Amino acid sequence: MVIAFGIWCSIVYALAQYELAGPFVLLTVFMCLVYFGTSSGRQRKKTELSAYSVFNPNCVRLKGTFTAEQFENELLRRPLDTNTAS
């Protein structure tokens, strides 16, 4: 971590010669906030489903997921298909 910070400081110093250190610092702070804000760091349990159905066994959707098929059926006022698993 110390080496990475040293490299980052070197890049900031080099970019300061061209007056680009400010945008570089803002961009790296923003990227760090996005990375640490979106990664929880915990692993999912084997029985816990992902919010993205493609990562679930057999592409199982979460209950209550709004699908394109459901949206299309509602727009075209088709009857609800109660036989599909959700």
Steps between C-alpha positions, in 0.01 A plus 500: 500500500791733578654428160171573322465830688858590405430430134181705521693792655761474224230515235344802672839671509564426133156623397543815709764610249222513238234634740306175480542389861163640611288305253708186565444526877127563454470208259683257726299608805178452302613157380587394855162619629321302230707188561473498880138616494381218278705208631375360828785255536282215617448175314151373418383181669444194278121524550483878447387605151664778304301802385618416149323185385781396265718425803239277665468125439266442203472882466235512774352849547436659836140515609344828389746565218353725231572340163480622142235236429287626788538859379403404145196305620385796709541739207306273265243417771556127470370276777745406775668163459487342845683183393845658475735467793634824644 
